[in-house]
Amino acid sequence: MKALCWHGKNDVRYDTVPDPQIEHPRDAIVNVSSCAICGSDLHLYDHFIPAMESGDVLGHEFMGEVMEVGSEVKNLKVGDRVVVPFTIFCGECEQCQRGNYSVCERSNRNKALADKAFGHGGAGLFGYSHLTGGYAGGQAEYVRVPFADTTHIKVPSTLTDEQVLFLGDIFPTGWQAAVQCDIQPTDTVVVWGAGPVGQFCVRSAVLLGAKQAVVIDNVPERLAMAEAGGAITINFDKESVLSRLKDLTNGKGPEKCIDAVGLEAHATRSLDSMYDRVKQTMLMESDRAHVLREMIYVCRPAGILSIPGVYGGLVDKLPIGALMNKGLTVRTGQTHVNRWTDDLLRRIDEGQIDPSFVITHSVGLEQGPEMYKTFRDKQDGCVKVILKP
């Protein structure tokens, strides 16, 4: 079969790889109808996430038709249409029983490696390094889905791929980020980053009843998309974020702040961002933390910081004193996708939201390598790329 494979920094290739096979009675094989390039895939593309190996199949946003099922999979049959969440989960361990699917205790087959890196590792993830299990990803014609009896979302034929594909990651990621904010009707919710996850953070905050949603970015097309979704926009290249947020909150700061950027913050004019880039170049720091620092600084005392943006290692100069003395609450983590998907699928079906709004490019899988660069460099108004195997 054909798949997009990682071969090193900025090197993604359209390769021929072996077809997946059933390896365990709880497996299924899915024929991929649509997949996507996620913002967190760019951390792999730029090689900020460790434990990648040449030839690894990329991709963790995908859906398709069930082609084969293992003997223990009783709730799926050949022909079922499914979205596959990026988090692989057993459904039986203590964390899964609590709905904490992204920290499943059984699905990461390289758990010992993840335990060394993080103290206690999380769930296995599709296409996201050997630190999270080394599972082949979904930017491919076919995918083996482990724990397929739990790791799936059935979707109706009445909705298009474009409407439901993002149930596997970015829609529930934006939703969880907003839910973690405990949004009240009087709240100002500020989202750093107007990429795909940031767009769903904005729309989730609006659906959850925020007084005002604000988004910070410097890409005009992304800011326009967020504004169309109900956000007040701040272009950090053209105005002061600190001054504008003071104006919008009567000088008190926002109650809720969301980091939808993660480890590759692109601020260029601040001293701390220049410091981060120098330390990162010298391999003395892995993640650029400008957004985290700015959120801690501007957030109203007793506020909440929600962090769906991916971080991979170490940051420096984090103002822990301000965080503690202001009494801020921090909530973060990979998304517990299936905790939210029944509700989100209902909202899509009822017309409350059509997630396809975020798609700017739809191309064949063979164009994936060039689209990685287009997406990374924000060329051609690119916000979200859909790939068709």
N, C-alpha and C positions, 0 to 999 in steps of 0.2 A: 504494500500500500504506500501512498504518498503521505508525507507529514512534514511539518516545519521543525527543524532540529537546531539546537544550540551547538555552535562549534567554537565559541570564544567571544570575547568582547566585541560587540557590534557585528557579529557574524552569525546570521540565521540563514539556513539553507532549506530549500525544498528538496527533500531527500526521499529515496525509496528505502523503506524499513520493513522488517517482518510484520506480517499480520498478527494481531493479538490473539491469544488463545485462552480458553477457560482454564484457570489454574487452581481454582478452589470451588467447592459446591455453591458458595454464595456469590460467585461472579456472574456478570452478564457482559455480553459484547454489544456495543451500540454502534450503529451506522450513523456517522455524524452528518446532519443536514445543515447545521450552521454552527459556527464558532466565532470567537472574537479575540482581539488583542486588548488586554487589560493594561491599565496604567502600571500595575505592579509587575507586569511582564517586562516593562522597560527597565526595572531594577536588575533583572536578569540580563537583558540586552546590554546594559552598561556595566554589568558584572559587579554589582554591589552586594549580591547575595552569594554566600559561599556554597561550596559543595556541589557545583554544577560539573558535569562531565561531558566531553565532546560527544555529540550524537544524541543527547537527551531530547526527547520529544516535548515540545513546549505546549502551553495552553491549559487554562483551567475554566474557561467559559465555553460550554458547548452543550448541544442537545441533539437528539436524533431519534432513530427507531431501534427498538430492541431486536437484535438479530439472533441471539442465542442466550440461554439462561442455564446456570448451574442447577444441579439436582435439588439443592436446598432453597432455591428462590421460588416461593409459592405465590408471591403477590405481583409478579411481572410475567408477561408472556410475549412470545415473538409477535412483533407488530405494534406493541405499545409505544406511544410517543412520550418521551421523557426529556426533561431538563435535568442535567446532572450537576449538583452543587459542587463547588470546588473543594469543600471539606468532606473527607471520607470518614464515615463514622459507623461504629458497630451497632449502636442502638441498645447495648446491653450493659456497658460498664457504668460505674458510678457517675461519671461526668455526663454521659449520654442520658442517663435516667433523669438528670437534673436539667436537661435541655442545653447543656454546654457542649454542643457537638464539635466545635472547633478545637476542643482540647480532649477529644476522645482518647482514652487510655490504651486502645488496642490497635488502631488503624495505621499508626506510623511504624512501618517495619524496620526503620532505622532509629528506633526510639533511644537506644543507647547513645548514639551520636548526638541527637537532639538534647538528651539529658546533660551531656557534657557541656553543650553550648549554653543552655538556658536553666540548668538546674533540674527542671522537669519539662520534657518536651510536650508538644501539642499533637494534634491529629495529623494523619497523613493528608497531603494535598496533591492534587493532580499537577504534573508538569512544573513543579516548583522546588527543584534541587533535591539532593539525596539527604539533606537535613530533614526533609518532611516526607521521607519514604522512598524517593527516587521513582515515583510512579510516572509512567508515560502519560503525557498530556493529551488534550483534546483538539489541538490544531492538526488534525489528521483525518483520514477517511474513516477509521474505526478506532474504538477505544475499549480496553478492558476496564470494567467498573467493578472494583472490589466491594464487598458488603453491599451488593446491588439491591438487596431486599430492603435496605434502609436508605442507601445513598442514591435517591432518585426523587424526582418530583413529576408526577403524572400531569400532563397538560391536555386540554381538550382540542379537538380538531377545528373548533370554531375560531380559535385564535391563531394568528400567524407566528412563525418563528420569531420575527422581529418584535412582536409584542411580549413574548414569554422568555426569550433567551436569557435576558438579564436577571431572571429570577435565580439563576445559578450563582450570582455574585453581586454585581454592582447595585442592583435595586435593594436587596436586603441589607447590603453593606451600608448604603446611605440611610436606610430606614433604621437599622440598629444604632447608627451613630446619632440619629435624631432622638430615638427612644431613650438612649442613655442620658440624654440631656434633661429628661423629666420636664418637658416643655410646658410652661404655663401660659395662659392667655396674655399676660403682661410682659412676656419675655422678648428680648431682642436676641436672635440667634445669628451668630456670625460664622460663616464658612470660609476657611482659607483654602483656595484652590477651586477653579471652576471646570476641572476636568470631569470625566464621566461620573465618578463617585460624588464629587462636589455638586454636580447637577441634581443627583438624586437626594443628596442631603438637603438641598434647597427645597425641592418639591415635597420631601417628607416633612420638613419643618412647617411648611405651609399647610399640608394636610393635617398635621397634628396641632394646628391652631396658634402658632407663634404670632405675636403682635407684629413683628417685622423680621424678615430674613435678609441678611446682608451677605454678599459674596465678594471676596478679594482675589483679584487675578490681574494679569496684564495683557491677556490675549483678547482682542475686541470681539471675535466670533464667539468665544466662550462666555464673555460677559453678556453679550446680547442674548445668548441662549438662556442664561440664568435669569436675566431680566424678564424674558418672556414667561418664565416659570414663577414669577412673583417676587424676585429678589431686588433689593437695592444694591447697586454695584459700586465697587471702588477699584479703580485702576491704580495699582501701587506705583506705576511708573510716572503717573501724572499728578497724584495728590498724596498728601500725608495720611497714612492709615490711622495713625494715632489721633490726629486732629479731627478727621471725619467721624471716627467712632465716638469721640467725645461729643460732637455736635448731634449725632443720632441718638445719644443716650443721656442727654442733659448733663454731660460731664461725669456720669457715674460708671460708665463702662458697660459692656454687654453682660447679661447674666449667663449666657451659654456660648461656648466657643467650640468649633469643630475643626480639627486638622485633617483635611482631605488631601494633603500634599505628601507627607511622609518624608523619607530620608533624602530626597533630592530637591530640597527647597531651592528655588531659582532666584531669590532676591539677589541683587547685584550691587546695590548702592550702600548698604549698611556695613558698618565695620565688622559686625559679628559674622555676616555671610562671607566676607572676604577672609576672615580668620578661619572659618570652616573649610573653605576651598583650599587654603594653604595647608592646613593640617591633614585634609583628606588626600591631597597630592603627596604628602610626605608619609602617608600610611600611619598617621598618628591618631586618626579619627575615622570612623567608617560612615557616619550619618551626619547630614547637615541639618541643624536643629533650629534654624531661624524662626520657623513658624511656631514651634513650641515655646521659644523664649517670648515671642511677641504675644502669644495667647496668654501666657502667665502674667505678663506685664499689663495688658489691657483689660483682662477679665475683672468683673465686679467682685469684690470680696464675697465669699460664700457661694461663688458661682461654680459651674461645672465645665470641665474640659473633656471633650470626647475625641478620641483619636482613632479613626478608622484607617488613616494613612499608615503604610507599612514602614516599619523600622527594622533594621537587620542586625545592628551591633551596638556601637558605643557613640555617645555624644559628649560634648565638652561644654563647659560654662553654662550649665543649666541652673537657673536661679531658684534653687530649692528653698532659699530663705523666703522669697516672695510667695512661692507656692504654699509653704507652710503657714506663714503669718497672715496671709489673706484667707486662709481656711478653704482653699479650693479643693474640689473633688475631681479626681482623674479617673476616667473610665475608658478602657481601650480593649483591644483584642481582635483576633480574626473573627469573622462573622459566623454566628450560629445559624447558618442559612435556613435550615428546615424549621427552626423555631418560628419563623416569620412568614413562610411562603404560602400557607393556606390563606391567611388574611390578605396578603399582597395579590395572590391570584384572583381572589374575590374582587378586590378593588379594580384590577385590570378588566375583569369580565363585566363589571358594572359600569365601566367607563369613567371611573374617577381619575385614572391616569393611563396614558398610553406610553409605555417605556420606549417605544421606537423613536420618540422625538430626538433622542440623543445621537442617532445614527447619522453620520455624514458621508461615510464611504462603505460601499458593499462591493466586494471583488472576489475573484476566485482564489482558492487557497494558494495556487502557484504564485500569486502576486504578494504573498505574505512577507517575504524578505524585504521588498522595497517599501511595503506599508509600515513595517516596523520603524524605518527611518522617517517616513512621512509623519507618523504619529509622534515619535520622539521629538522631532524638530518642529512640530506644530505647523507643518506646511499645508497649503491648500485648504485652510480652514478646517483641518482634521480634528474632530472631537472623539469620535468612536468609529472603529473599523469592524465590520462584519465580514467574515470569510466564508466562502461556500466551497466545500470540498467537491 
